[in-house]
Structures are given as structure tokens and as C-alpha cells.
Amino acid sequence: MSDTSPFYITTAISYPNGRPHIGHAYEAIAADVIARFQRLQGRDVRFQTGTDEHGLKMARKAEEQGRTARDLADEMSGYFQEMCDALNVKYDRFIRTVEDDHHRASQAIWQAMEGKGDLYLDRYEGWYSVRDEAYYDESELVVGEGGEKLSPQGTPVEWTVEESWFFRLSKYQDQLLELLRTPGFLEPASRRNEMIAFVEGGLRDLSVSRTSFDWGVKVPGSDDHVMYVWVDALTNYLTGLGYPNETDNYAKFWPASLHLIGKDIVRFHTIYWPAFLMSADLPLPKQVFGHGFLLNRGQKESKSLGNVTDPLELAENFGVDSLRYFLMREVAFGQDGSYSPEAIVTRANAELANSFGNLAQRTLSMIHKNMDGAIEPIEFAEADQNLLAQVRAAASEGLPKAFGDLAFSVGIEEWIKAVYACNQYVDEQAPWALKKTDPERMKAVLLTLFMAIRDLAIAIQPVVPEKAAALLDQIGIPEGERSYAHLGDVEWYLRLVKSGYIVGKPNPIFPRLEMPAGEGAE
């Protein structure tokens, strides 16, 4: 029996000191695929994303540009909302940390931690990476090519001395170890093992306020302090549900079902965040998943290399659904992956255009041309039943199981195998030849394919929502009959027959892609 409980998914909120890059798009698309998949499973889903607009990095960036931090945040946040809209990422809330309700929520969780006796005033002296907005112990630093000290991510660090409020992180070491060892809390296993080793090495109390700048959420009762940006940022997951008020959304959706984040911020989400929640006596998220990075032709993107990719340009060149399909199909989710324009074109043409798109186009064209578009009752031969059984197994079992485990490439592999089986069936049955020798058998073959295409289109909706919807429109499937619950429904075909539905001349769903002018292998 499928899970019908409410499902709350969040992405990390993006730091908008620059425009969105392909990594931001990758996470947003993956979260959208998960949200759509869970909705198709019949769950009440809430999906939240947004921007993390406070901190020293934003304050310095604004200063460099001779403008206010709020002005910079307003402009840059808009680019991330545009990215989501352009990539068909359907969030329920786009949260901004400059919003008043977020300030109230952050101050409420601070006061709850303070009431627990877990905050105290002291002096911080240590290394801080502005780019990471993270504190690092001396033992964690690495040495750069010029002998300079760098964070584990290779970012510059600076020695910081200031008065600070501290959070008693060390108090929660044993509870955090128990949490991290809980099956399913942190995935994939490689991230879990890293965090367990980090906590086992001993936790020190965490500096959670700054006095050297004022761009952030004010600490209650200490107006010369602003909260450490991660206290503020992590609290967004509660803000979006109405915390600290006992709203209907909070009651329904907290604790979060899934925090989807990049592997570089796992520590904040699986050590700091649970500790803050434990201190505030709030329920813990059910799962955190740290996905890998996307590499440009095998290289990490950077401005110095000149290989930073605008995801909106990729979507414009290749189509939103082709880009979404490639990202979910090409990379084993959780691991690092590589992309290039050539790889996107190759994958989309081979699987979407030549395989699924061509299957749909020629099937619907033959029904329209050779049967006047009529949907008729049919008697299945053994080959027909075998094909439909294989398609339904992929659509209603193989793909959903893999997607439930966040193994998108595995689920799509199950789906494309069923597409290949349909194309092999076409070649074997040769309906164009049956038209002359056995017209009734031709009808059975084409209508068997019609039924298979319907299941395949329903199954792949989370990944290619626009194109799948267009195909389902062409084959007369009402919006109310497109959930996964309808994959096992055999009555839908009889309803179409009874309604007298006529298949019109089809429009190609997945035209072949071409490389844009000027693109090519390096």
C-alpha cells in the first residue's frame, strides 16, 4: 500500500551573490521531479525553495558595488525566481530570508535555544571562510599553492576575533551520533560515514552571532549582534510553514520529509540543524539527501576557467524538458556527474526523439490515417498482452520504486527499456504490412501501442511534465486520470471507446535537437 501521508520537500536556499548556475538548476529540477512524483502518488505535497540573502558575503558584495545589501538581494533573488519559472519548477513557496516572517521565526528559535540554556556569550577567535560562511578548525585547513591557508573546499579563510554568542553544540554529540546512525536519515551512505567520523572526532561549541557587520537577523536582546547566517538560513524550513505559530501547514507538514541539498553543506544540515531543533524541542527532519556536483566536461565550473554555464541558455537551446530529462537520466543521483551540450543532444535525440517521440508519432499517425482515428474494442494476442505487461511493470513498479529511492537514472532506465520493447514490437508486428494482409490485426497492434504509450506518458510526467501533458492531451486522457493510481486502471480504454474519441493528426512531441551554432567539442 502506497504512503499517502503529507510530503514536505525543500531545497537548500541559494546564496544570491551571483546569478544561478547549472548546480542551482540541477537541485531545483531534482526537487521538482520529486514533488511531482509524490503528487502523482496521491500525496499532499509542499515544495519550498528560495534565497539565503544575509551574511558577510552579501554585505561585502554590495559594498564593492556601492549599493545597499537589500538592493543587491532584491535584484539577485529575482534571477533565482526567474530560473525556477523558466525550468518549470513548481514550488509552493519561494522564501526570502529578508522577509519579516522569517526574521520572527529566526528570533523565535533563538529564544527557544536560549530558554534551554544552550546559548552563552564569549569571545570567538578562529578561522572563517566568507565564501563558505563557515568556521573551520585549524586541523581542517589545507595549504594552497602559494602556502596560504584554505578551507577544505579550497576557499580563502581569514582570522576572526570578535564577541559572539555560542551554541552548546558539544552537548548534543551523543544524540547526533545516534541520529546519524539511524537508517535513512542521511543519504547516500558516503555522506553519512563522513558526518559520523566528524562527530566522533569531537564537537566544539559553535559561534552563532557576529558583531563585525549588521546585515542579518538581529539577536533578541543583543541588537549589536546579528545571527550567524546558518542559524538564520536553516530556520527558513520552519518559516515557510508559519513557525512559531501553530498553523495548519506546520501541523500537516513538519517535520520535513526531505531536505535536498548539495554535498558541500551536509554538515550544516545534519549536525548544526538537528542540534538547533533538539535544543528548541522541535521534531527533526525525516531525511537529508546530499547530492553530488555537476561538472562541465569533467571540470568544476569556475569564473576563472570561463566555463560557468547559464542553465537558462541550455534550456533555450535544447528545450526545458530535454534538459530536465538529461540531468535526471545521465547522472546517478548522489554522485558527481558531467554534462556537455553534445551529451545533452545525444541523449535527448536517442531516447526522447528517436525512441519515445518516434514511437508516439508513428503510432498515432497510423491510427489517424489507417483507422480514421477511431478507438475500437480489441482482442489481445499473446504478444500484445506480453508487451502491455512489460510496460505496466516499468510504469507502475520499476520507475516508481526507483524514484521513491531517489534513484532517478535507474527508474528512467526501466522506463526506456519499456519504450525499446514497444519499438521492437512495432518492428516485429509490422502494422504497415498488416494493413494489406490483416487489417483487424493491424488495429490490435496499433491500439496495443496506444495503450502502452498512455502508461509510458503518465509514468514519465515528473521528468518531462510539459511534453508528457501534450502527449496525454493528444490521446484524450483527462487531467483527472493522469495520476499513478490510474496506471492499473483498465477501464479508461473502454471509456474512450464509449466516448467515441477520435485521434487527430498528431504533432511531434520530441523533435530532434541540433547543436547551436558555435557549439562543439573542445
C-alpha positions as CSV (number, residue, x, y, z in Angstrom):
1,M,0.0,0.0,0.0
2,S,1.5,3.4,-1.0
3,D,2.2,6.1,1.5
4,T,-0.4,8.8,1.4
5,S,0.9,11.0,4.3
6,P,1.7,14.7,3.6
7,F,5.2,15.2,2.0
8,Y,7.3,18.3,2.6
9,I,10.4,18.8,0.4
10,T,12.9,21.7,0.5
11,T,15.9,22.6,-1.5
12,A,18.8,24.5,0.1
13,I,18.1,28.2,-0.3
14,S,20.6,29.6,-2.8
15,Y,23.1,32.3,-1.9
16,P,22.4,35.0,-4.4
17,N,25.8,36.8,-4.6
18,G,25.9,35.7,-8.3
19,R,23.4,34.6,-10.9
20,P,22.1,31.0,-10.9
21,H,24.4,28.3,-12.4
22,I,23.8,24.8,-13.5
23,G,24.2,23.4,-10.0
24,H,21.3,25.5,-8.8
25,A,19.2,24.3,-11.7
26,Y,20.1,20.7,-11.0
27,E,18.9,20.8,-7.4
28,A,15.8,22.7,-8.3
29,I,14.8,20.4,-11.1
30,A,15.5,17.3,-8.9
31,A,13.3,18.6,-6.2
32,D,10.6,19.5,-8.6
33,V,10.8,15.9,-10.0
34,I,10.4,14.5,-6.5
35,A,7.5,16.8,-5.7
36,R,5.7,16.0,-8.9
37,F,6.3,12.3,-8.4
38,Q,4.9,12.4,-4.9
39,R,1.8,14.3,-6.0
40,L,1.2,11.7,-8.7
41,Q,1.4,9.1,-5.9
42,G,-1.5,10.8,-4.3
43,R,0.3,12.7,-1.5
44,D,-0.4,16.2,-0.4
45,V,2.9,17.8,-1.2
46,R,4.5,21.1,-0.2
47,F,7.7,22.2,-2.0
48,Q,9.8,25.1,-0.8
49,T,12.9,26.8,-2.3
50,G,14.3,30.3,-2.0
51,T,17.3,32.5,-1.4
52,D,19.6,33.0,1.6
53,E,20.3,36.7,1.5
54,H,22.1,37.6,4.7
55,G,25.7,37.2,5.8
56,L,29.1,38.8,5.3
57,K,29.5,37.6,1.7
58,M,26.4,39.6,0.6
59,A,27.4,42.6,2.7
60,R,30.8,42.8,1.1
61,K,29.5,42.2,-2.4
62,A,27.0,45.1,-2.0
63,E,29.8,47.3,-0.6
64,E,32.0,46.5,-3.6
65,Q,29.2,47.6,-5.9
66,G,28.4,50.8,-3.9
67,R,24.8,49.8,-3.1
68,T,22.8,48.5,-0.2
69,A,22.7,44.8,0.7
70,R,18.9,44.9,0.4
71,D,19.1,46.4,-3.1
72,L,21.5,43.6,-4.1
73,A,19.4,40.9,-2.5
74,D,16.2,42.2,-4.2
75,E,17.8,42.1,-7.7
76,M,19.7,38.8,-7.3
77,S,16.8,36.9,-5.7
78,G,14.7,37.8,-8.8
79,Y,17.1,35.8,-11.0
80,F,16.6,32.7,-9.0
81,Q,12.8,33.0,-9.2
82,E,13.1,33.5,-13.0
83,M,15.2,30.3,-13.2
84,C,12.6,28.3,-11.4
85,D,9.8,29.7,-13.6
86,A,11.8,29.0,-16.8
87,L,12.7,25.4,-15.8
88,N,9.0,24.6,-14.9
89,V,9.9,24.2,-11.2
90,K,6.6,24.5,-9.4
91,Y,7.3,25.5,-5.8
92,D,4.6,26.2,-3.3
93,R,6.7,29.0,-1.7
94,F,9.8,30.8,-2.7
95,I,11.2,32.1,0.6
96,R,13.5,35.1,1.0
97,T,15.3,35.5,4.3
98,V,14.8,39.2,4.3
99,E,11.1,38.8,4.8
100,D,9.5,39.8,8.1
101,D,8.0,36.4,8.9
102,H,11.4,34.8,8.6
103,H,13.0,37.3,11.0
104,R,10.3,36.4,13.5
105,A,10.8,32.7,13.0
106,S,14.6,33.0,13.4
107,Q,14.3,35.0,16.6
108,A,11.7,32.5,18.0
109,I,14.0,29.5,17.5
110,W,16.9,31.6,19.0
111,Q,14.8,32.4,22.1
112,A,13.8,28.7,22.4
113,M,17.5,27.7,22.4
114,E,18.3,30.5,24.8
115,G,15.5,29.3,27.1
116,K,17.1,25.8,27.1
117,G,20.3,27.3,28.4
118,D,22.2,26.5,25.2
119,L,23.4,29.9,24.3
120,Y,26.2,31.9,26.1
121,L,28.2,35.0,25.4
122,D,32.0,34.6,24.9
123,R,34.8,35.7,22.5
124,Y,35.5,34.0,19.2
125,E,39.0,33.7,17.8
126,G,39.4,31.4,14.8
127,W,39.3,30.8,11.1
128,Y,36.3,31.9,9.0
129,S,35.6,31.4,5.3
130,V,33.5,34.3,4.0
131,R,32.8,32.4,0.8
132,D,31.5,29.3,2.7
133,E,30.1,31.3,5.5
134,A,31.6,28.7,7.7
135,Y,34.0,28.4,10.7
136,Y,36.9,25.9,10.4
137,D,39.2,24.4,13.0
138,E,43.0,24.7,12.3
139,S,43.1,20.9,11.7
140,E,40.6,21.2,8.9
141,L,42.6,23.7,6.8
142,V,44.7,22.9,3.7
143,V,47.7,24.7,2.3
144,G,47.3,26.4,-1.1
145,E,49.9,26.5,-3.9
146,G,51.2,29.8,-2.5
147,G,51.4,28.5,1.0
148,E,48.2,30.3,2.1
149,K,45.7,28.6,4.4
150,L,42.5,27.5,2.8
151,S,39.2,25.8,3.9
152,P,38.6,22.1,3.0
153,Q,36.7,23.5,-0.1
154,G,39.8,25.5,-1.2
155,T,38.2,28.8,-0.3
156,P,40.2,31.6,1.4
157,V,39.9,31.9,5.2
158,E,40.6,34.8,7.5
159,W,41.4,35.0,11.2
160,T,38.4,36.4,13.0
161,V,38.3,37.9,16.5
162,E,35.0,39.2,18.0
163,E,32.5,38.9,20.8
164,S,30.0,36.2,19.9
165,W,27.1,34.2,21.2
166,F,27.9,30.5,21.3
167,F,25.7,27.5,20.9
168,R,26.4,24.4,23.1
169,L,26.9,22.0,20.2
170,S,29.1,19.7,22.2
171,K,26.1,19.0,24.5
172,Y,24.4,17.2,21.6
173,Q,27.2,15.0,20.4
174,D,25.8,11.7,21.6
175,Q,22.3,12.4,20.3
176,L,23.7,13.5,16.9
177,L,25.7,10.3,16.6
178,E,22.6,8.3,17.3
179,L,20.7,10.3,14.7
180,L,23.4,9.9,12.1
181,R,23.4,6.2,12.6
182,T,19.6,6.0,12.1
183,P,18.9,4.2,8.8
184,G,17.7,6.5,6.1
185,F,18.3,9.8,7.9
186,L,21.3,10.8,5.9
187,E,21.8,9.5,2.4
188,P,23.8,8.5,0.5
189,A,26.0,6.3,2.7
190,S,29.2,8.1,1.8
191,R,27.9,11.4,3.3
192,R,26.6,9.5,6.4
193,N,30.0,8.0,7.0
194,E,31.8,11.4,6.7
195,M,29.5,13.0,9.2
196,I,29.7,10.2,11.7
197,A,33.5,10.5,11.5
198,F,33.3,14.2,12.0
199,V,31.1,14.0,15.1
200,E,33.2,11.1,16.5
201,G,36.2,13.4,16.3
202,G,34.6,15.6,18.9
203,L,32.3,18.6,18.6
204,R,33.1,22.1,19.9
205,D,30.6,24.8,20.7
206,L,29.6,26.9,17.7
207,S,29.8,30.7,17.3
208,V,26.3,31.8,16.3
209,S,26.5,35.6,16.1
210,R,28.6,38.3,14.5
211,T,29.2,41.9,15.5
212,S,31.6,42.9,12.7
213,F,28.6,43.7,10.3
214,D,24.9,44.2,10.7
215,W,23.4,42.6,7.6
216,G,21.3,39.8,9.1
217,V,18.7,38.9,11.7
218,K,19.1,40.8,15.0
219,V,19.8,38.7,18.0
220,P,16.9,39.2,20.5
221,G,18.2,41.4,23.4
222,S,21.6,41.9,21.7
223,D,20.9,44.4,18.9
224,D,24.6,44.8,18.2
225,H,24.7,41.1,17.2
226,V,23.3,39.5,14.1
227,M,22.7,35.8,13.9
228,Y,25.3,33.6,12.2
229,V,23.9,33.2,8.7
230,W,23.3,29.4,9.1
231,V,21.1,29.8,12.1
232,D,19.0,32.2,10.0
233,A,19.2,30.2,6.8
234,L,18.3,26.8,8.2
235,T,15.3,28.2,10.0
236,N,13.7,29.0,6.6
237,Y,12.3,25.5,6.5
238,L,10.2,26.3,9.5
239,T,9.3,29.9,8.4
240,G,7.6,28.6,5.3
241,L,5.2,26.6,7.4
242,G,4.2,29.5,9.7
243,Y,6.5,28.8,12.7
244,P,6.4,29.8,15.5
245,N,2.6,29.9,15.1
246,E,0.8,26.5,15.2
247,T,-0.5,26.9,11.6
248,D,-2.3,24.2,9.7
249,N,0.7,23.9,7.4
250,Y,3.0,23.4,10.3
251,A,0.8,20.8,11.8
252,K,0.5,19.0,8.5
253,F,4.0,19.2,7.0
254,W,6.5,19.4,9.9
255,P,8.8,17.5,10.3
256,A,10.1,17.8,6.7
257,S,10.1,14.7,4.7
258,L,13.2,15.6,2.8
259,H,15.9,18.3,2.8
260,L,17.5,18.0,-0.7
261,I,21.0,19.7,-0.6
262,G,24.4,19.7,-2.2
263,K,27.1,17.6,-0.6
264,D,29.1,20.6,0.4
265,I,26.6,21.7,3.0
266,V,25.8,18.4,4.6
267,R,27.5,19.3,7.9
268,F,25.1,22.3,8.4
269,H,22.0,20.2,7.7
270,T,22.9,17.0,9.6
271,I,24.8,18.3,12.6
272,Y,24.0,22.0,13.3
273,W,20.4,22.0,12.2
274,P,19.3,18.9,14.2
275,A,21.2,20.2,17.2
276,F,19.3,23.6,17.0
277,L,16.0,21.7,16.6
278,M,16.8,19.4,19.6
279,S,17.6,22.5,21.6
280,A,14.3,24.1,20.6
281,D,12.4,20.9,21.4
282,L,11.2,20.6,17.8
283,P,10.8,17.4,15.7
284,L,13.7,16.5,13.4
285,P,13.5,16.2,9.6
286,K,13.0,12.6,8.4
287,Q,15.7,12.6,5.7
288,V,18.6,14.7,4.3
289,F,20.0,13.8,0.9
290,G,23.3,15.3,-0.2
291,H,23.6,15.1,-4.0
292,G,26.8,15.4,-6.0
293,F,28.1,18.2,-8.2
294,L,27.6,18.7,-12.0
295,L,30.9,19.0,-13.8
296,N,31.3,20.9,-17.1
297,R,33.1,18.4,-19.4
298,G,34.5,16.8,-16.3
299,Q,35.7,20.1,-14.8
300,K,34.3,22.0,-11.9
301,E,32.8,25.3,-13.1
302,S,34.6,28.5,-12.1
303,K,34.7,32.0,-13.4
304,S,38.5,31.8,-13.7
305,L,38.2,28.9,-16.1
306,G,35.4,30.7,-18.0
307,N,33.3,27.6,-18.1
308,V,30.3,28.7,-16.0
309,T,27.1,27.7,-17.7
310,D,23.8,29.6,-17.7
311,P,21.1,27.0,-17.2
312,L,18.5,29.2,-18.9
313,E,20.7,29.3,-22.0
314,L,20.8,25.5,-22.0
315,A,17.0,25.3,-21.7
316,E,16.6,27.8,-24.5
317,N,19.0,25.9,-26.8
318,F,17.7,22.4,-26.1
319,G,14.3,22.7,-24.5
320,V,13.3,22.6,-20.8
321,D,12.1,19.0,-20.8
322,S,15.1,17.7,-22.8
323,L,17.4,19.4,-20.2
324,R,15.4,18.0,-17.3
325,Y,15.5,14.5,-18.8
326,F,19.2,14.6,-19.4
327,L,20.0,15.8,-15.9
328,M,17.9,13.1,-14.2
329,R,18.9,10.3,-16.7
330,E,22.6,11.0,-17.1
331,V,23.8,11.2,-13.5
332,A,23.5,8.6,-10.8
333,F,21.8,10.8,-8.2
334,G,24.0,11.3,-5.2
335,Q,27.2,11.1,-7.2
336,D,29.1,13.7,-9.2
337,G,28.2,13.8,-12.9
338,S,29.4,15.5,-16.1
339,Y,27.5,17.3,-18.8
340,S,28.1,19.0,-22.2
341,P,25.9,20.3,-25.0
342,E,26.9,17.3,-27.1
343,A,25.9,14.9,-24.4
344,I,22.5,16.6,-24.0
345,V,21.8,16.4,-27.7
346,T,23.0,12.8,-28.0
347,R,20.9,11.6,-25.0
348,A,17.7,13.6,-26.0
349,N,17.8,12.5,-29.6
350,A,18.5,8.8,-28.9
351,E,15.9,8.4,-26.2
352,L,13.3,11.1,-26.5
353,A,13.2,11.9,-30.2
354,N,14.2,8.7,-31.9
355,S,12.7,6.2,-29.3
356,F,9.7,7.6,-27.4
357,G,8.9,10.5,-29.6
358,N,9.1,8.4,-32.8
359,L,7.0,5.6,-31.2
360,A,4.2,8.0,-30.3
361,Q,4.3,9.9,-33.6
362,R,4.2,6.9,-35.9
363,T,1.6,5.1,-33.8
364,L,-0.8,8.0,-33.6
365,S,-0.2,8.8,-37.2
366,M,-1.1,5.3,-38.3
367,I,-4.2,5.3,-36.1
368,H,-5.3,8.6,-37.6
369,K,-4.5,7.7,-41.2
370,N,-5.4,4.0,-41.3
371,M,-8.3,3.8,-38.8
372,D,-9.8,7.3,-39.2
373,G,-8.6,7.9,-35.6
374,A,-11.2,5.6,-34.1
375,I,-10.5,3.8,-30.8
376,E,-12.2,0.4,-31.0
377,P,-12.7,-2.6,-28.8
378,I,-9.9,-5.2,-29.4
379,E,-8.9,-8.7,-28.6
380,F,-5.4,-9.1,-27.5
381,A,-3.0,-11.7,-28.8
382,E,-0.3,-13.1,-26.5
383,A,2.4,-10.7,-27.9
384,D,0.1,-7.8,-27.1
385,Q,-0.5,-8.9,-23.5
386,N,3.2,-9.5,-23.0
387,L,4.1,-6.0,-24.2
388,L,1.5,-4.4,-22.0
389,A,2.6,-6.4,-19.0
390,Q,6.2,-5.2,-19.5
391,V,5.2,-1.6,-19.9
392,R,2.9,-1.7,-16.9
393,A,5.7,-3.3,-14.8
394,A,8.0,-0.5,-15.7
395,A,5.5,2.3,-15.4
396,S,3.8,1.2,-12.2
397,E,6.6,-0.7,-10.4
398,G,10.1,-0.2,-11.8
399,L,10.1,3.6,-12.2
400,P,8.1,4.5,-9.1
401,K,10.2,2.2,-6.8
402,A,13.4,3.8,-8.1
403,F,12.1,7.3,-7.9
404,G,10.9,6.6,-4.3
405,D,14.6,5.8,-3.6
406,L,15.8,8.9,-5.4
407,A,17.5,6.7,-8.0
408,F,16.2,8.6,-11.0
409,S,18.6,7.3,-13.6
410,V,17.6,3.7,-12.5
411,G,13.9,4.5,-12.8
412,I,14.3,6.1,-16.2
413,E,16.4,3.1,-17.4
414,E,13.4,0.9,-16.5
415,W,11.1,3.3,-18.5
416,I,13.3,3.5,-21.6
417,K,13.6,-0.3,-21.7
418,A,9.8,-0.5,-22.0
419,V,10.0,2.1,-24.7
420,Y,12.6,0.0,-26.6
421,A,10.3,-3.1,-26.1
422,C,7.5,-1.1,-27.8
423,N,9.7,-0.2,-30.7
424,Q,10.8,-3.8,-31.1
425,Y,7.2,-4.9,-31.0
426,V,6.4,-2.5,-33.8
427,D,9.2,-3.9,-35.9
428,E,8.1,-7.5,-35.3
429,Q,4.4,-6.9,-35.9
430,A,4.9,-4.6,-38.9
431,P,1.5,-2.9,-38.8
432,W,2.2,-1.3,-42.2
433,A,2.3,-4.7,-43.7
434,L,-0.7,-5.9,-41.8
435,K,-2.7,-3.1,-43.3
436,K,-2.8,-5.2,-46.5
437,T,-2.8,-8.7,-45.2
438,D,-4.8,-8.5,-41.9
439,P,-6.4,-5.1,-41.2
440,E,-8.0,-6.3,-37.9
441,R,-4.7,-7.5,-36.6
442,M,-3.2,-4.1,-37.6
443,K,-5.8,-2.4,-35.5
444,A,-5.0,-4.6,-32.5
445,V,-1.3,-3.8,-32.8
446,L,-1.8,-0.1,-33.1
447,L,-4.3,0.1,-30.2
448,T,-2.0,-2.1,-28.0
449,L,0.7,0.6,-28.7
450,F,-1.8,3.3,-27.9
451,M,-2.4,1.8,-24.5
452,A,1.3,1.4,-23.9
453,I,2.1,5.0,-24.8
454,R,-0.6,6.2,-22.4
455,D,1.1,4.3,-19.5
456,L,4.6,5.5,-20.5
457,A,3.5,9.1,-20.8
458,I,1.9,9.0,-17.3
459,A,4.9,7.5,-15.7
460,I,7.5,10.0,-17.1
461,Q,5.4,13.1,-16.2
462,P,7.6,14.2,-13.3
463,V,10.7,14.4,-15.6
464,V,9.2,15.9,-18.7
465,P,5.9,17.5,-17.5
466,E,5.2,19.8,-20.4
467,K,5.8,17.2,-23.2
468,A,4.1,14.4,-21.3
469,A,1.0,16.6,-20.8
470,A,1.0,17.4,-24.5
471,L,1.1,13.8,-25.4
472,L,-1.7,12.8,-23.0
473,D,-3.8,15.6,-24.4
474,Q,-3.3,14.1,-27.9
475,I,-4.5,10.7,-26.8
476,G,-7.5,12.0,-24.9
477,I,-6.5,11.3,-21.3
478,P,-8.3,13.8,-19.0
479,E,-6.2,15.6,-16.4
480,G,-8.0,13.8,-13.6
481,E,-6.8,10.4,-14.9
482,R,-3.1,11.1,-15.0
483,S,-2.0,10.1,-11.6
484,Y,-0.1,6.9,-10.9
485,A,-3.2,5.3,-9.4
486,H,-4.7,5.2,-12.9
487,L,-1.9,3.1,-14.3
488,G,-3.7,-0.1,-13.1
489,D,-7.0,1.1,-14.5
490,V,-8.1,-0.9,-17.5
491,E,-11.5,0.8,-17.7
492,W,-10.0,4.0,-19.1
493,Y,-9.8,2.4,-22.6
494,L,-13.4,1.4,-22.6
495,R,-14.4,4.9,-21.5
496,L,-12.5,6.3,-24.5
497,V,-14.2,3.8,-26.8
498,K,-17.6,4.6,-25.4
499,S,-17.0,8.4,-25.8
500,G,-16.2,8.0,-29.5
501,Y,-12.8,9.6,-29.1
502,I,-11.0,10.3,-32.4
503,V,-7.2,10.5,-32.6
504,G,-6.4,13.6,-34.6
505,K,-3.3,14.2,-36.7
506,P,-0.5,14.2,-34.1
507,N,2.0,16.9,-33.6
508,P,5.6,15.7,-33.0
509,I,6.3,15.8,-29.2
510,F,10.1,15.4,-29.2
511,P,11.7,16.9,-32.4
512,R,15.3,16.1,-32.9
513,L,17.8,18.6,-31.4
514,E,20.7,20.2,-33.2
515,M,23.8,21.7,-31.8
516,P,23.6,25.5,-31.6
517,A,25.9,27.4,-33.9
518,G,29.3,27.9,-32.4
519,E,29.0,24.9,-30.1
520,G,31.1,21.8,-30.4
521,A,33.6,19.6,-28.7
522,E,36.7,21.2,-27.4
